[in-house]
Amino acid sequence: MSQIAVYPGSFDPVTRGHLDVAIRAASLFTELHIVVVHNPAKTPRFSSEERVQLIKASLAELNPRKSLQIVVDTLDGGLLVDYCRMVGAKALVKGVRTTVDLDYELPMALVNRDLAGVETVFMPADPVHGHVSSSLVKQVADLGGTVSKYVTEPVARALAAEANTRKQKS
Ligand code: PNS
């Protein structure tokens, strides 16, 4: 029986922590949709399409087992549960680093279950990635630090290129 799950987030940009959660989750379901969601509370550094491309390039670099079925998609408006309904997903996947993440995620999980009966599966982040966030990675990259421990090569290159473009404009 097909068991589809959706792993949503801003992924601005995707980190090694996100990719680890995605790959582990993909091995639990027949298909995993990583969905770049527009979050109106945030001003993204990369467009949705750029974020999708960076996720695809990162997955290719990590070369996850070919048997893993991973789709990378976008949701630029509307409810996440409507996307789940559209693709036939009954579960959402969320990575949890600390109880702070859980406090943020729990209300969303309960609302998504109220709205459409979509359950949320919380995946504990590998402690190796527990302190990593997209915001910290952007800050370190902006200040000239090395981020290759936290992101894949395509993402590190995109961060450097974007910072360079911004510098030239200012
Ligand atoms: O990576 P983020 O920014 O913490 O991800 C938050 C996200 C995109 C998962 C959240 O904002 C979301 O689920 N947005 C979809 C809109 C929605 O369905 N809202 C109502 C139920 S929570």
Backbone and ligand atoms as CSV (ligand in chain L), in Angstrom:
chain,resi,resn,atom,element,x,y,z
A,1,MET,N,N,0.841,-1.200,0.000
A,1,MET,CA,C,0.000,0.000,0.000
A,1,MET,C,C,0.880,1.256,0.000
A,2,SER,N,N,0.483,2.233,-0.815
A,2,SER,CA,C,1.332,3.420,-0.892
A,2,SER,C,C,1.131,4.317,0.344
A,3,GLN,N,N,2.217,4.714,0.935
A,3,GLN,CA,C,2.185,5.581,2.120
A,3,GLN,C,C,3.011,6.812,1.803
A,4,ILE,N,N,2.305,7.896,1.473
A,4,ILE,CA,C,3.006,9.117,1.060
A,4,ILE,C,C,3.089,10.079,2.241
A,5,ALA,N,N,4.257,10.700,2.422
A,5,ALA,CA,C,4.418,11.699,3.478
A,5,ALA,C,C,4.962,12.986,2.876
A,6,VAL,N,N,4.670,14.077,3.573
A,6,VAL,CA,C,5.101,15.402,3.118
A,6,VAL,C,C,6.017,16.005,4.180
A,7,TYR,N,N,7.182,16.461,3.754
A,7,TYR,CA,C,8.135,17.117,4.660
A,7,TYR,C,C,8.201,18.594,4.235
A,8,PRO,N,N,7.457,19.479,4.945
A,8,PRO,CA,C,7.399,20.883,4.533
A,8,PRO,C,C,8.395,21.762,5.283
A,9,GLY,N,N,8.715,22.890,4.714
A,9,GLY,CA,C,9.570,23.843,5.416
A,9,GLY,C,C,9.951,24.981,4.499
A,10,SER,N,N,10.676,25.947,5.083
A,10,SER,CA,C,11.163,27.066,4.262
A,10,SER,C,C,12.409,26.651,3.480
A,11,PHE,N,N,13.252,25.842,4.102
A,11,PHE,CA,C,14.477,25.343,3.458
A,11,PHE,C,C,15.244,26.491,2.776
A,12,ASP,N,N,15.528,27.539,3.553
A,12,ASP,CA,C,16.133,28.751,2.962
A,12,ASP,C,C,17.517,29.041,3.554
A,13,PRO,N,N,18.540,28.278,3.226
A,13,PRO,CA,C,18.544,27.140,2.315
A,13,PRO,C,C,18.476,25.823,3.088
A,14,VAL,N,N,18.401,24.723,2.322
A,14,VAL,CA,C,18.393,23.402,2.937
A,14,VAL,C,C,19.742,23.148,3.620
A,15,THR,N,N,19.696,22.530,4.811
A,15,THR,CA,C,20.939,22.215,5.535
A,15,THR,C,C,21.162,20.701,5.538
A,16,ARG,N,N,22.331,20.300,5.997
A,16,ARG,CA,C,22.602,18.853,6.125
A,16,ARG,C,C,21.637,18.218,7.134
A,17,GLY,N,N,21.186,19.011,8.123
A,17,GLY,CA,C,20.209,18.506,9.099
A,17,GLY,C,C,18.882,18.180,8.427
A,18,HIS,N,N,18.402,19.112,7.566
A,18,HIS,CA,C,17.155,18.844,6.821
A,18,HIS,C,C,17.305,17.594,5.959
A,19,LEU,N,N,18.448,17.495,5.276
A,19,LEU,CA,C,18.649,16.380,4.332
A,19,LEU,C,C,18.693,15.047,5.072
A,20,ASP,N,N,19.295,15.070,6.263
A,20,ASP,CA,C,19.357,13.845,7.068
A,20,ASP,C,C,17.950,13.395,7.461
A,21,VAL,N,N,17.122,14.358,7.897
A,21,VAL,CA,C,15.732,14.026,8.260
A,21,VAL,C,C,14.996,13.496,7.026
A,22,ALA,N,N,15.187,14.164,5.888
A,22,ALA,CA,C,14.484,13.768,4.646
A,22,ALA,C,C,14.850,12.346,4.249
A,23,ILE,N,N,16.115,12.034,4.285
A,23,ILE,CA,C,16.560,10.707,3.837
A,23,ILE,C,C,16.078,9.618,4.805
A,24,ARG,N,N,16.143,9.914,6.102
A,24,ARG,CA,C,15.642,8.924,7.069
A,24,ARG,C,C,14.136,8.743,6.925
A,25,ALA,N,N,13.410,9.866,6.712
A,25,ALA,CA,C,11.945,9.769,6.564
A,25,ALA,C,C,11.588,9.023,5.280
A,26,ALA,N,N,12.339,9.281,4.216
A,26,ALA,CA,C,12.026,8.638,2.929
A,26,ALA,C,C,12.137,7.120,3.019
A,27,SER,N,N,12.957,6.649,3.940
A,27,SER,CA,C,13.100,5.190,4.050
A,27,SER,C,C,11.931,4.570,4.835
A,28,LEU,N,N,11.101,5.426,5.459
A,28,LEU,CA,C,9.946,4.912,6.220
A,28,LEU,C,C,8.656,4.915,5.398
A,29,PHE,N,N,8.652,5.682,4.301
A,29,PHE,CA,C,7.437,5.821,3.485
A,29,PHE,C,C,7.721,5.369,2.054
A,30,THR,N,N,6.650,5.114,1.302
A,30,THR,CA,C,6.884,4.706,-0.088
A,30,THR,C,C,7.286,5.920,-0.933
A,31,GLU,N,N,6.832,7.105,-0.515
A,31,GLU,CA,C,7.195,8.324,-1.258
A,31,GLU,C,C,7.230,9.508,-0.288
A,32,LEU,N,N,8.247,10.347,-0.419
A,32,LEU,CA,C,8.337,11.545,0.424
A,32,LEU,C,C,8.361,12.779,-0.478
A,33,HIS,N,N,7.458,13.721,-0.169
A,33,HIS,CA,C,7.476,15.004,-0.893
A,33,HIS,C,C,8.136,16.041,0.007
A,34,ILE,N,N,9.273,16.538,-0.418
A,34,ILE,CA,C,9.886,17.669,0.300
A,34,ILE,C,C,9.267,18.910,-0.328
A,35,VAL,N,N,8.565,19.701,0.487
A,35,VAL,CA,C,7.815,20.822,-0.082
A,35,VAL,C,C,8.335,22.153,0.461
A,36,VAL,N,N,8.802,22.984,-0.446
A,36,VAL,CA,C,9.264,24.331,-0.102
A,36,VAL,C,C,8.015,25.202,0.013
A,37,VAL,N,N,7.722,25.605,1.259
A,37,VAL,CA,C,6.482,26.347,1.514
A,37,VAL,C,C,6.791,27.829,1.691
A,38,HIS,N,N,5.960,28.672,1.062
A,38,HIS,CA,C,6.102,30.112,1.271
A,38,HIS,C,C,5.587,30.432,2.670
A,39,ASN,N,N,6.476,30.960,3.523
A,39,ASN,CA,C,6.086,31.336,4.881
A,39,ASN,C,C,6.027,32.865,4.933
A,40,PRO,N,N,4.806,33.459,4.989
A,40,PRO,CA,C,4.683,34.931,4.918
A,40,PRO,C,C,5.384,35.638,6.068
A,41,ALA,N,N,5.720,34.890,7.134
A,41,ALA,CA,C,6.402,35.509,8.278
A,41,ALA,C,C,7.895,35.705,8.001
A,42,LYS,N,N,8.391,35.150,6.887
A,42,LYS,CA,C,9.829,35.229,6.612
A,42,LYS,C,C,10.099,35.855,5.250
A,43,THR,N,N,11.227,36.575,5.156
A,43,THR,CA,C,11.658,37.095,3.857
A,43,THR,C,C,12.772,36.179,3.365
A,44,PRO,N,N,12.477,35.353,2.364
A,44,PRO,CA,C,13.491,34.370,1.966
A,44,PRO,C,C,14.660,34.980,1.212
A,45,ARG,N,N,15.806,34.335,1.369
A,45,ARG,CA,C,16.988,34.761,0.635
A,45,ARG,C,C,16.952,34.203,-0.786
A,46,PHE,N,N,16.449,32.983,-0.921
A,46,PHE,CA,C,16.382,32.328,-2.229
A,46,PHE,C,C,14.914,32.175,-2.654
A,47,SER,N,N,14.672,32.257,-3.969
A,47,SER,CA,C,13.309,32.043,-4.467
A,47,SER,C,C,12.925,30.580,-4.233
A,48,SER,N,N,11.625,30.306,-4.320
A,48,SER,CA,C,11.159,28.921,-4.126
A,48,SER,C,C,11.843,27.995,-5.124
A,49,GLU,N,N,11.936,28.453,-6.381
A,49,GLU,CA,C,12.535,27.600,-7.420
A,49,GLU,C,C,14.019,27.345,-7.129
A,50,GLU,N,N,14.713,28.393,-6.654
A,50,GLU,CA,C,16.142,28.209,-6.307
A,50,GLU,C,C,16.280,27.200,-5.168
A,51,ARG,N,N,15.371,27.294,-4.190
A,51,ARG,CA,C,15.444,26.372,-3.042
A,51,ARG,C,C,15.180,24.933,-3.484
A,52,VAL,N,N,14.242,24.775,-4.431
A,52,VAL,CA,C,13.968,23.429,-4.968
A,52,VAL,C,C,15.226,22.895,-5.659
A,53,GLN,N,N,15.846,23.742,-6.468
A,53,GLN,CA,C,17.042,23.301,-7.204
A,53,GLN,C,C,18.171,22.930,-6.237
A,54,LEU,N,N,18.302,23.699,-5.154
A,54,LEU,CA,C,19.364,23.410,-4.181
A,54,LEU,C,C,19.094,22.095,-3.446
A,55,ILE,N,N,17.834,21.810,-3.180
A,55,ILE,CA,C,17.494,20.532,-2.531
A,55,ILE,C,C,17.814,19.387,-3.486
A,56,LYS,N,N,17.421,19.550,-4.756
A,56,LYS,CA,C,17.681,18.477,-5.730
A,56,LYS,C,C,19.182,18.253,-5.914
A,57,ALA,N,N,19.927,19.343,-6.023
A,57,ALA,CA,C,21.379,19.224,-6.214
A,57,ALA,C,C,22.025,18.589,-4.974
A,58,SER,N,N,21.520,18.932,-3.799
A,58,SER,CA,C,22.083,18.380,-2.552
A,58,SER,C,C,21.806,16.893,-2.458
A,59,LEU,N,N,20.568,16.489,-2.808
A,59,LEU,CA,C,20.226,15.061,-2.762
A,59,LEU,C,C,21.103,14.291,-3.745
A,60,ALA,N,N,21.335,14.882,-4.904
A,60,ALA,CA,C,22.176,14.211,-5.906
A,60,ALA,C,C,23.592,14.077,-5.378
A,61,GLU,N,N,24.074,15.121,-4.673
A,61,GLU,CA,C,25.433,15.060,-4.140
A,61,GLU,C,C,25.561,14.002,-3.048
A,62,LEU,N,N,24.530,13.898,-2.215
A,62,LEU,CA,C,24.588,12.908,-1.135
A,62,LEU,C,C,24.350,11.497,-1.660
A,63,ASN,N,N,23.771,11.441,-2.879
A,63,ASN,CA,C,23.530,10.162,-3.548
A,63,ASN,C,C,22.787,9.160,-2.659
A,64,PRO,N,N,21.569,9.538,-2.200
A,64,PRO,CA,C,20.838,8.595,-1.358
A,64,PRO,C,C,20.473,7.356,-2.171
A,65,ARG,N,N,20.194,6.274,-1.458
A,65,ARG,CA,C,19.871,5.016,-2.152
A,65,ARG,C,C,18.824,5.277,-3.226
A,66,LYS,N,N,19.051,4.687,-4.385
A,66,LYS,CA,C,18.160,4.927,-5.527
A,66,LYS,C,C,16.725,4.476,-5.244
A,67,SER,N,N,16.557,3.556,-4.267
A,67,SER,CA,C,15.218,3.048,-3.982
A,67,SER,C,C,14.339,4.100,-3.286
A,68,LEU,N,N,14.973,5.161,-2.749
A,68,LEU,CA,C,14.189,6.178,-2.055
A,68,LEU,C,C,13.420,7.023,-3.072
A,69,GLN,N,N,12.125,7.141,-2.831
A,69,GLN,CA,C,11.287,7.942,-3.738
A,69,GLN,C,C,11.111,9.321,-3.120
A,70,ILE,N,N,11.837,10.302,-3.659
A,70,ILE,CA,C,11.748,11.664,-3.108
A,70,ILE,C,C,11.356,12.631,-4.219
A,71,VAL,N,N,10.254,13.369,-3.968
A,71,VAL,CA,C,9.778,14.389,-4.909
A,71,VAL,C,C,10.051,15.735,-4.251
A,72,VAL,N,N,10.542,16.713,-5.013
A,72,VAL,CA,C,10.748,18.053,-4.442
A,72,VAL,C,C,9.783,19.009,-5.131
A,73,ASP,N,N,9.015,19.738,-4.320
A,73,ASP,CA,C,7.914,20.531,-4.872
A,73,ASP,C,C,7.824,21.875,-4.133
A,74,THR,N,N,6.906,22.724,-4.580
A,74,THR,CA,C,6.689,24.017,-3.897
A,74,THR,C,C,5.214,24.180,-3.547
A,75,LEU,N,N,4.973,25.003,-2.529
A,75,LEU,CA,C,3.596,25.408,-2.187
A,75,LEU,C,C,3.677,26.905,-1.898
A,76,ASP,N,N,3.176,27.706,-2.845
A,76,ASP,CA,C,3.337,29.156,-2.698
A,76,ASP,C,C,2.109,29.842,-2.110
A,77,GLY,N,N,1.162,29.083,-1.655
A,77,GLY,CA,C,-0.045,29.642,-1.029
A,77,GLY,C,C,-0.986,28.502,-0.722
A,78,GLY,N,N,-1.933,28.767,0.167
A,78,GLY,CA,C,-2.906,27.725,0.502
A,78,GLY,C,C,-2.424,26.858,1.648
A,79,LEU,N,N,-3.338,26.009,2.072
A,79,LEU,CA,C,-3.066,25.164,3.237
A,79,LEU,C,C,-2.214,23.962,2.869
A,80,LEU,N,N,-1.338,23.613,3.790
A,80,LEU,CA,C,-0.494,22.427,3.619
A,80,LEU,C,C,-1.348,21.162,3.514
A,81,VAL,N,N,-2.437,21.124,4.300
A,81,VAL,CA,C,-3.273,19.911,4.271
A,81,VAL,C,C,-3.951,19.742,2.910
A,82,ASP,N,N,-4.182,20.858,2.196
A,82,ASP,CA,C,-4.769,20.728,0.847
A,82,ASP,C,C,-3.739,20.114,-0.102
A,83,TYR,N,N,-2.466,20.497,0.092
A,83,TYR,CA,C,-1.408,19.857,-0.703
A,83,TYR,C,C,-1.375,18.354,-0.381
A,84,CYS,N,N,-1.476,18.028,0.913
A,84,CYS,CA,C,-1.453,16.606,1.328
A,84,CYS,C,C,-2.586,15.850,0.652
A,85,ARG,N,N,-3.777,16.457,0.672
A,85,ARG,CA,C,-4.940,15.817,0.037
A,85,ARG,C,C,-4.678,15.600,-1.451
A,86,MET,N,N,-4.097,16.624,-2.097
A,86,MET,CA,C,-3.860,16.564,-3.545
A,86,MET,C,C,-2.942,15.389,-3.923
A,87,VAL,N,N,-1.921,15.155,-3.073
A,87,VAL,CA,C,-0.967,14.088,-3.431
A,87,VAL,C,C,-1.277,12.761,-2.714
A,88,GLY,N,N,-2.320,12.765,-1.886
A,88,GLY,CA,C,-2.703,11.529,-1.187
A,88,GLY,C,C,-1.830,11.207,0.020
A,89,ALA,N,N,-1.299,12.264,0.669
A,89,ALA,CA,C,-0.445,12.036,1.850
A,89,ALA,C,C,-1.278,12.078,3.130
A,90,LYS,N,N,-1.027,11.130,4.023
A,90,LYS,CA,C,-1.762,11.103,5.301
A,90,LYS,C,C,-0.871,11.574,6.446
A,91,ALA,N,N,0.413,11.799,6.142
A,91,ALA,CA,C,1.339,12.180,7.215
A,91,ALA,C,C,2.260,13.325,6.792
A,92,LEU,N,N,2.566,14.146,7.791
A,92,LEU,CA,C,3.587,15.185,7.630
A,92,LEU,C,C,4.810,14.733,8.416
A,93,VAL,N,N,5.980,15.145,7.987
A,93,VAL,CA,C,7.208,14.855,8.722
A,93,VAL,C,C,7.808,16.186,9.161
A,94,LYS,N,N,8.221,16.257,10.423
A,94,LYS,CA,C,8.907,17.446,10.928
A,94,LYS,C,C,10.145,17.002,11.699
A,95,GLY,N,N,11.244,17.678,11.480
A,95,GLY,CA,C,12.466,17.399,12.236
A,95,GLY,C,C,12.423,18.170,13.549
A,96,VAL,N,N,12.848,17.532,14.628
A,96,VAL,CA,C,12.844,18.201,15.936
A,96,VAL,C,C,14.256,18.175,16.515
A,97,ARG,N,N,14.820,19.372,16.734
A,97,ARG,CA,C,16.163,19.453,17.316
A,97,ARG,C,C,16.087,19.556,18.832
A,98,THR,N,N,15.185,20.392,19.311
A,98,THR,CA,C,15.080,20.636,20.759
A,98,THR,C,C,13.606,20.789,21.138
A,99,THR,N,N,13.355,20.978,22.440
A,99,THR,CA,C,11.970,21.186,22.876
A,99,THR,C,C,11.424,22.512,22.333
A,100,VAL,N,N,12.323,23.421,21.984
A,100,VAL,CA,C,11.868,24.693,21.389
A,100,VAL,C,C,11.176,24.398,20.062
A,101,ASP,N,N,11.781,23.497,19.269
A,101,ASP,CA,C,11.158,23.101,18.007
A,101,ASP,C,C,9.800,22.456,18.271
A,102,LEU,N,N,9.749,21.608,19.287
A,102,LEU,CA,C,8.508,20.897,19.586
A,102,LEU,C,C,7.403,21.880,19.986
A,103,ASP,N,N,7.758,22.886,20.798
A,103,ASP,CA,C,6.770,23.901,21.207
A,103,ASP,C,C,6.205,24.634,19.993
A,104,TYR,N,N,7.067,24.879,18.990
A,104,TYR,CA,C,6.658,25.580,17.775
A,104,TYR,C,C,5.808,24.669,16.888
A,105,GLU,N,N,6.197,23.397,16.826
A,105,GLU,CA,C,5.561,22.462,15.884
A,105,GLU,C,C,4.252,21.867,16.383
A,106,LEU,N,N,4.136,21.685,17.710
A,106,LEU,CA,C,2.976,20.961,18.251
A,106,LEU,C,C,1.633,21.608,17.868
A,107,PRO,N,N,1.477,22.935,18.056
A,107,PRO,CA,C,0.184,23.534,17.666
A,107,PRO,C,C,-0.116,23.331,16.180
A,108,MET,N,N,0.917,23.439,15.340
A,108,MET,CA,C,0.688,23.249,13.897
A,108,MET,C,C,0.242,21.811,13.619
A,109,ALA,N,N,0.869,20.867,14.324
A,109,ALA,CA,C,0.515,19.455,14.132
A,109,ALA,C,C,-0.945,19.228,14.515
A,110,LEU,N,N,-1.377,19.852,15.624
A,110,LEU,CA,C,-2.755,19.640,16.083
A,110,LEU,C,C,-3.753,20.310,15.143
A,111,VAL,N,N,-3.383,21.502,14.623
A,111,VAL,CA,C,-4.274,22.190,13.669
A,111,VAL,C,C,-4.389,21.371,12.381
A,112,ASN,N,N,-3.274,20.843,11.908
A,112,ASN,CA,C,-3.321,20.054,10.666
A,112,ASN,C,C,-4.157,18.783,10.862
A,113,ARG,N,N,-4.118,18.233,12.072
A,113,ARG,CA,C,-4.955,17.051,12.331
A,113,ARG,C,C,-6.435,17.449,12.417
A,114,ASP,N,N,-6.707,18.617,13.073
A,114,ASP,CA,C,-8.095,19.122,13.136
A,114,ASP,C,C,-8.644,19.364,11.743
A,115,LEU,N,N,-7.819,20.003,10.899
A,115,LEU,CA,C,-8.291,20.425,9.581
A,115,LEU,C,C,-8.602,19.255,8.656
A,116,ALA,N,N,-7.749,18.235,8.705
A,116,ALA,CA,C,-7.896,17.194,7.672
A,116,ALA,C,C,-7.487,15.801,8.131
A,117,GLY,N,N,-7.275,15.644,9.423
A,117,GLY,CA,C,-6.878,14.317,9.915
A,117,GLY,C,C,-5.473,13.919,9.488
A,118,VAL,N,N,-4.674,14.896,9.082
A,118,VAL,CA,C,-3.288,14.593,8.692
A,118,VAL,C,C,-2.432,14.555,9.958
A,119,GLU,N,N,-1.773,13.434,10.190
A,119,GLU,CA,C,-0.944,13.278,11.383
A,119,GLU,C,C,0.476,13.800,11.111
A,120,THR,N,N,1.171,14.197,12.182
A,120,THR,CA,C,2.557,14.646,12.036
A,120,THR,C,C,3.494,13.660,12.725
A,121,VAL,N,N,4.511,13.247,11.996
A,121,VAL,CA,C,5.524,12.347,12.552
A,121,VAL,C,C,6.751,13.203,12.873
A,122,PHE,N,N,7.137,13.221,14.147
A,122,PHE,CA,C,8.307,14.010,14.541
A,122,PHE,C,C,9.552,13.134,14.494
A,123,MET,N,N,10.529,13.589,13.732
A,123,MET,CA,C,11.786,12.843,13.618
A,123,MET,C,C,12.837,13.562,14.451
A,124,PRO,N,N,13.421,12.873,15.443
A,124,PRO,CA,C,14.490,13.551,16.195
A,124,PRO,C,C,15.671,13.835,15.280
A,125,ALA,N,N,16.143,15.069,15.315
A,125,ALA,CA,C,17.320,15.413,14.503
A,125,ALA,C,C,18.528,14.679,15.068
A,126,ASP,N,N,19.416,14.275,14.208
A,126,ASP,CA,C,20.681,13.692,14.660
A,126,ASP,C,C,21.419,14.773,15.461
A,127,PRO,N,N,21.897,14.440,16.679
A,127,PRO,CA,C,22.575,15.463,17.494
A,127,PRO,C,C,23.737,16.152,16.772
A,128,VAL,N,N,24.303,15.461,15.785
A,128,VAL,CA,C,25.387,16.071,14.996
A,128,VAL,C,C,24.906,17.378,14.345
A,129,HIS,N,N,23.581,17.415,14.023
A,129,HIS,CA,C,23.022,18.588,13.340
A,129,HIS,C,C,22.141,19.432,14.266
A,130,GLY,N,N,22.129,19.078,15.559
A,130,GLY,CA,C,21.175,19.677,16.482
A,130,GLY,C,C,21.261,21.188,16.620
A,131,HIS,N,N,22.422,21.740,16.359
A,131,HIS,CA,C,22.608,23.187,16.568
A,131,HIS,C,C,22.532,23.964,15.258
A,132,VAL,N,N,22.255,23.269,14.168
A,132,VAL,CA,C,22.322,23.912,12.843
A,132,VAL,C,C,20.948,24.423,12.410
A,133,SER,N,N,20.922,25.668,11.949
A,133,SER,CA,C,19.683,26.213,11.381
A,133,SER,C,C,20.046,26.995,10.125
A,134,SER,N,N,19.062,27.172,9.242
A,134,SER,CA,C,19.303,27.941,8.013
A,134,SER,C,C,19.745,29.367,8.351
A,135,SER,N,N,19.135,29.952,9.397
A,135,SER,CA,C,19.487,31.343,9.739
A,135,SER,C,C,20.932,31.458,10.178
A,136,LEU,N,N,21.387,30.497,10.999
A,136,LEU,CA,C,22.786,30.551,11.443
A,136,LEU,C,C,23.738,30.369,10.277
A,137,VAL,N,N,23.379,29.450,9.382
A,137,VAL,CA,C,24.225,29.192,8.217
A,137,VAL,C,C,24.360,30.475,7.374
A,138,LYS,N,N,23.230,31.183,7.192
A,138,LYS,CA,C,23.265,32.419,6.392
A,138,LYS,C,C,24.147,33.468,7.077
A,139,GLN,N,N,24.026,33.539,8.414
A,139,GLN,CA,C,24.815,34.519,9.153
A,139,GLN,C,C,26.310,34.226,9.012
A,140,VAL,N,N,26.669,32.946,9.192
A,140,VAL,CA,C,28.093,32.567,9.102
A,140,VAL,C,C,28.613,32.846,7.685
A,141,ALA,N,N,27.812,32.469,6.672
A,141,ALA,CA,C,28.240,32.679,5.275
A,141,ALA,C,C,28.407,34.171,4.993
A,142,ASP,N,N,27.474,35.002,5.469
A,142,ASP,CA,C,27.531,36.450,5.238
A,142,ASP,C,C,28.787,37.065,5.835
A,143,LEU,N,N,29.238,36.468,6.957
A,143,LEU,CA,C,30.404,37.049,7.642
A,143,LEU,C,C,31.709,36.386,7.206
A,144,GLY,N,N,31.620,35.602,6.136
A,144,GLY,CA,C,32.837,35.038,5.536
A,144,GLY,C,C,33.296,33.720,6.121
A,145,GLY,N,N,32.473,33.102,6.959
A,145,GLY,CA,C,32.855,31.814,7.562
A,145,GLY,C,C,32.606,30.647,6.614
A,146,THR,N,N,33.200,29.498,6.956
A,146,THR,CA,C,33.026,28.285,6.144
A,146,THR,C,C,31.784,27.540,6.608
A,147,VAL,N,N,30.931,27.208,5.655
A,147,VAL,CA,C,29.671,26.562,6.040
A,147,VAL,C,C,29.560,25.124,5.520
A,148,SER,N,N,30.645,24.602,4.951
A,148,SER,CA,C,30.547,23.284,4.302
A,148,SER,C,C,30.231,22.139,5.281
A,149,LYS,N,N,30.457,22.375,6.572
A,149,LYS,CA,C,30.079,21.359,7.555
A,149,LYS,C,C,28.543,21.282,7.684
A,150,TYR,N,N,27.891,22.387,7.378
A,150,TYR,CA,C,26.445,22.496,7.623
A,150,TYR,C,C,25.578,22.336,6.385
A,151,VAL,N,N,26.171,22.623,5.221
A,151,VAL,CA,C,25.397,22.550,3.968
A,151,VAL,C,C,26.227,21.847,2.903
A,152,THR,N,N,25.552,21.385,1.861
A,152,THR,CA,C,26.275,20.722,0.770
A,152,THR,C,C,27.001,21.766,-0.079
A,153,GLU,N,N,27.858,21.284,-0.943
A,153,GLU,CA,C,28.662,22.160,-1.798
A,153,GLU,C,C,27.789,23.088,-2.674
A,154,PRO,N,N,26.736,22.557,-3.333
A,154,PRO,CA,C,25.899,23.457,-4.152
A,154,PRO,C,C,25.291,24.593,-3.330
A,155,VAL,N,N,24.916,24.301,-2.075
A,155,VAL,CA,C,24.314,25.344,-1.238
A,155,VAL,C,C,25.380,26.359,-0.815
A,156,ALA,N,N,26.560,25.869,-0.459
A,156,ALA,CA,C,27.649,26.770,-0.060
A,156,ALA,C,C,27.990,27.712,-1.225
A,157,ARG,N,N,28.020,27.157,-2.446
A,157,ARG,CA,C,28.321,27.982,-3.633
A,157,ARG,C,C,27.221,29.020,-3.854
A,158,ALA,N,N,25.956,28.608,-3.695
A,158,ALA,CA,C,24.833,29.533,-3.912
A,158,ALA,C,C,24.856,30.658,-2.887
A,159,LEU,N,N,25.205,30.334,-1.635
A,159,LEU,CA,C,25.283,31.369,-0.588
A,159,LEU,C,C,26.378,32.375,-0.925
A,160,ALA,N,N,27.522,31.863,-1.379
A,160,ALA,CA,C,28.649,32.748,-1.702
A,160,ALA,C,C,28.283,33.627,-2.898
A,161,ALA,N,N,27.651,33.038,-3.902
A,161,ALA,CA,C,27.290,33.805,-5.108
A,161,ALA,C,C,26.273,34.887,-4.771
A,162,GLU,N,N,25.307,34.542,-3.930
A,162,GLU,CA,C,24.255,35.501,-3.569
A,162,GLU,C,C,24.856,36.657,-2.754
A,163,ALA,N,N,25.787,36.326,-1.844
A,163,ALA,CA,C,26.427,37.361,-1.021
A,163,ALA,C,C,27.246,38.302,-1.910
A,164,ASN,N,N,27.895,37.712,-2.913
A,164,ASN,CA,C,28.703,38.487,-3.848
A,164,ASN,C,C,27.838,39.457,-4.653
A,165,THR,N,N,26.701,38.958,-5.136
A,165,THR,CA,C,25.777,39.807,-5.910
A,165,THR,C,C,25.292,40.961,-5.045
A,166,ARG,N,N,24.964,40.661,-3.790
A,166,ARG,CA,C,24.476,41.706,-2.881
A,166,ARG,C,C,25.544,42.762,-2.631
A,167,LYS,N,N,26.805,42.284,-2.492
A,167,LYS,CA,C,27.920,43.206,-2.221
A,167,LYS,C,C,28.119,44.144,-3.413
A,168,GLN,N,N,28.016,43.572,-4.621
A,168,GLN,CA,C,28.220,44.389,-5.820
A,168,GLN,C,C,27.138,45.441,-5.977
A,169,LYS,N,N,25.927,45.119,-5.518
A,169,LYS,CA,C,24.795,46.058,-5.651
A,169,LYS,C,C,24.910,47.215,-4.653
A,170,SER,N,N,25.566,46.946,-3.502
A,170,SER,CA,C,25.574,47.991,-2.449
A,170,SER,C,C,26.710,49.000,-2.642
L,1,PNS,O1,O,10.673,26.011,7.956
L,1,PNS,P1,P,9.519,26.767,8.583
L,1,PNS,O2,O,9.456,28.180,8.044
L,1,PNS,O3,O,9.543,26.721,10.067
L,1,PNS,O4,O,8.186,26.008,8.098
L,1,PNS,C1,C,6.911,26.421,8.542
L,1,PNS,C2,C,5.824,25.848,7.621
L,1,PNS,C3,C,6.066,26.295,6.196
L,1,PNS,C4,C,5.864,24.350,7.696
L,1,PNS,C5,C,4.454,26.395,8.131
L,1,PNS,O5,O,4.485,27.788,8.051
L,1,PNS,C6,C,3.268,25.850,7.340
L,1,PNS,O6,O,2.859,24.728,7.554
L,1,PNS,N1,N,2.710,26.653,6.398
L,1,PNS,C7,C,1.616,26.208,5.550
L,1,PNS,C8,C,0.352,27.012,5.797
L,1,PNS,C9,C,-0.654,26.234,6.617
L,1,PNS,O7,O,-1.148,25.207,6.203
L,1,PNS,N2,N,-1.007,26.789,7.824
L,1,PNS,C10,C,-2.009,26.270,8.695
L,1,PNS,C11,C,-1.666,25.030,9.518
L,1,PNS,S1,S,-0.239,25.115,10.494
